[in-house]
Amino acid sequence: MKCHSILLSIVIVVFTACSKDEEEDKPSLPDPTLAFLMNGNVVNTLSLSGLKSNLDEEDISIFDHVHQKNKNYRAFPLDDVLEYAYGSLLDSAEDKDFLFKALDGYQVTASYDTATEDGGYLAFEDLDVSGSTNWEPVARENNNDPAPYYIVWSGSGQNPTTDGYPWPYQLSQIDLTD
């Protein structure tokens, strides 16, 4: 009986050690950051995990003007993100613009009123593609995906070509400018 107890103890110790090693070997999911600037100076940098722990996430279904079809995303309301990131700096920002900067250098602006309007979202996950870090490419010729962040709009009149609502993807910075 003593032999069985010792053998069982050894098996438990080995199993526990192997389980811990497997957990340590698993690659960690990326935790992309987004920089928030004011006239080119960084005022805040937030990670996805930081945003998730402080803001409400929403699963949204929209007509995506970049993909030209209905898409489903997990996102934060853009107004909530801007309020959380800039705080009291937004108190006198009504006459300013937001400059959205992408990883590839693309830049587009939106007025304060447009950027804080209901219907704007900061998408961080494409729910139509399996895997939380996967995105459907937006440019098939070079396989660009919208990661890490993508500004989308849910309103029927909030499109990029005729109404001036920006849809930047691969977003890395938001700059509040004069």
C-alpha positions as CSV (number, residue, x, y, z in Angstrom):
1,M,0.0,0.0,0.0
2,K,2.9,2.3,0.8
3,C,4.3,1.7,-2.7
4,H,1.0,2.8,-4.3
5,S,0.9,6.0,-2.2
6,I,4.5,6.9,-3.2
7,L,3.8,6.1,-6.9
8,L,0.7,8.2,-6.8
9,S,2.6,11.1,-5.3
10,I,5.3,10.9,-7.9
11,V,2.7,10.8,-10.7
12,I,0.9,13.9,-9.3
13,V,4.2,15.8,-8.9
14,V,5.3,15.0,-12.5
15,F,1.8,15.9,-13.9
16,T,1.8,19.2,-12.0
17,A,5.3,20.1,-13.2
18,C,4.4,19.2,-16.9
19,S,1.2,21.2,-16.7
20,K,3.1,24.3,-15.5
21,D,5.7,23.9,-18.2
22,E,3.0,23.7,-20.9
23,E,1.4,26.9,-19.5
24,E,4.7,28.7,-19.5
25,D,5.5,27.5,-23.1
26,K,2.2,28.8,-24.5
27,P,2.8,32.0,-26.4
28,S,1.1,35.0,-24.8
29,L,-1.5,36.8,-26.8
30,P,-0.3,40.2,-28.1
31,D,-1.4,43.2,-26.0
32,P,-1.2,46.0,-28.6
33,T,-0.9,49.6,-27.4
34,L,-2.5,52.8,-28.7
35,A,-0.8,56.1,-28.2
36,F,-2.8,59.2,-27.5
37,L,-1.1,62.5,-28.3
38,M,-1.9,66.2,-28.0
39,N,-0.3,68.3,-30.7
40,G,2.3,65.6,-31.2
41,N,3.2,65.0,-27.6
42,V,2.2,61.7,-26.0
43,V,-0.2,62.2,-23.1
44,N,-1.2,58.5,-22.7
45,T,-0.5,55.1,-24.0
46,L,-3.0,52.3,-23.3
47,S,-2.8,48.6,-23.9
48,L,-5.7,46.5,-25.1
49,S,-5.8,44.8,-21.7
50,G,-5.9,48.2,-20.0
51,L,-8.8,49.3,-22.2
52,K,-10.6,46.0,-21.5
53,S,-10.3,46.3,-17.8
54,N,-11.7,49.9,-17.8
55,L,-14.2,50.1,-20.6
56,D,-17.2,48.1,-21.7
57,E,-16.8,46.0,-24.8
58,E,-19.6,45.6,-27.3
59,D,-20.2,43.1,-30.1
60,I,-21.3,45.1,-33.0
61,S,-22.7,44.3,-36.5
62,I,-22.2,46.9,-39.1
63,F,-21.9,47.4,-42.9
64,D,-18.2,47.8,-43.3
65,H,-17.4,50.3,-46.1
66,V,-13.8,49.1,-46.4
67,H,-14.8,45.4,-46.8
68,Q,-18.0,46.4,-48.7
69,K,-20.1,43.9,-46.7
70,N,-21.7,43.2,-43.3
71,K,-19.1,42.5,-40.6
72,N,-19.1,41.7,-36.9
73,Y,-16.5,43.2,-34.5
74,R,-15.8,43.4,-30.8
75,A,-15.2,47.0,-30.0
76,F,-15.3,49.9,-27.6
77,P,-17.4,53.0,-28.2
78,L,-14.9,55.5,-29.6
79,D,-16.3,58.3,-27.4
80,D,-15.6,56.2,-24.3
81,V,-12.0,55.5,-25.4
82,L,-11.3,59.2,-26.1
83,E,-12.8,60.2,-22.7
84,Y,-10.8,57.5,-20.9
85,A,-7.5,58.3,-22.7
86,Y,-7.7,62.1,-22.6
87,G,-9.7,62.8,-19.5
88,S,-9.9,66.5,-18.6
89,L,-7.9,67.4,-21.7
90,L,-11.2,67.0,-23.6
91,D,-12.9,69.8,-21.6
92,S,-11.8,72.5,-24.0
93,A,-11.4,70.4,-27.1
94,E,-14.6,71.2,-29.0
95,D,-12.8,73.3,-31.6
96,K,-10.0,70.7,-32.1
97,D,-9.5,67.8,-34.5
98,F,-8.4,64.2,-34.0
99,L,-5.7,62.9,-36.3
100,F,-5.8,59.1,-36.6
101,K,-2.4,57.6,-37.6
102,A,-1.9,54.1,-39.0
103,L,1.1,51.9,-38.7
104,D,1.8,52.3,-42.5
105,G,1.9,56.1,-42.2
106,Y,-1.7,56.8,-43.4
107,Q,-3.3,59.7,-41.6
108,V,-6.9,61.0,-41.5
109,T,-8.6,63.6,-39.4
110,A,-12.0,64.0,-37.9
111,S,-13.5,67.0,-36.0
112,Y,-14.1,66.7,-32.3
113,D,-17.9,66.6,-33.0
114,T,-17.5,63.8,-35.5
115,A,-15.1,61.7,-33.5
116,T,-17.3,61.9,-30.3
117,E,-20.6,61.2,-32.1
118,D,-22.6,58.1,-31.3
119,G,-21.9,55.3,-33.6
120,G,-18.1,55.4,-33.6
121,Y,-16.2,52.4,-32.4
122,L,-12.6,51.2,-31.8
123,A,-12.7,47.6,-33.1
124,F,-10.1,45.3,-31.7
125,E,-11.4,41.9,-32.9
126,D,-13.0,40.6,-36.1
127,L,-15.7,38.2,-34.9
128,D,-16.1,36.8,-38.4
129,V,-12.7,35.2,-38.3
130,S,-11.7,32.4,-35.9
131,G,-9.1,33.3,-33.4
132,S,-9.0,36.4,-31.3
133,T,-5.9,37.8,-33.1
134,N,-7.1,37.1,-36.7
135,W,-8.6,39.6,-39.0
136,E,-10.0,39.5,-42.5
137,P,-7.5,41.3,-44.8
138,V,-8.7,44.7,-46.1
139,A,-6.3,44.8,-49.0
140,R,-6.1,41.4,-50.7
141,E,-3.0,42.3,-52.9
142,N,-0.8,42.8,-49.8
143,N,-2.8,40.9,-47.2
144,N,-3.1,43.9,-44.9
145,D,-5.3,43.2,-41.9
146,P,-6.9,46.0,-39.7
147,A,-5.0,45.0,-36.6
148,P,-4.3,46.1,-34.0
149,Y,-7.2,48.6,-34.0
150,Y,-9.8,49.8,-36.6
151,I,-12.2,52.7,-36.4
152,V,-15.6,51.7,-37.7
153,W,-19.0,53.4,-37.6
154,S,-22.5,51.9,-37.1
155,G,-24.7,54.7,-38.5
156,S,-26.1,54.4,-42.0
157,G,-24.9,57.9,-42.8
158,Q,-21.5,57.5,-41.2
159,N,-19.5,56.5,-44.3
160,P,-16.1,57.6,-45.4
161,T,-16.6,58.8,-48.9
162,T,-19.6,61.1,-48.7
163,D,-20.0,62.0,-45.0
164,G,-16.4,62.4,-43.8
165,Y,-16.3,59.7,-41.2
166,P,-12.8,58.1,-41.1
167,W,-12.4,54.4,-41.2
168,P,-8.6,54.0,-40.5
169,Y,-7.3,50.6,-39.8
170,Q,-3.9,49.4,-38.3
171,L,-4.4,52.4,-35.9
172,S,-1.4,53.2,-33.7
173,Q,-2.0,56.8,-32.6
174,I,-4.7,59.3,-32.0
175,D,-3.5,62.9,-31.9
176,L,-5.7,65.7,-30.6
177,T,-4.6,68.7,-32.7
178,D,-5.3,72.5,-32.8
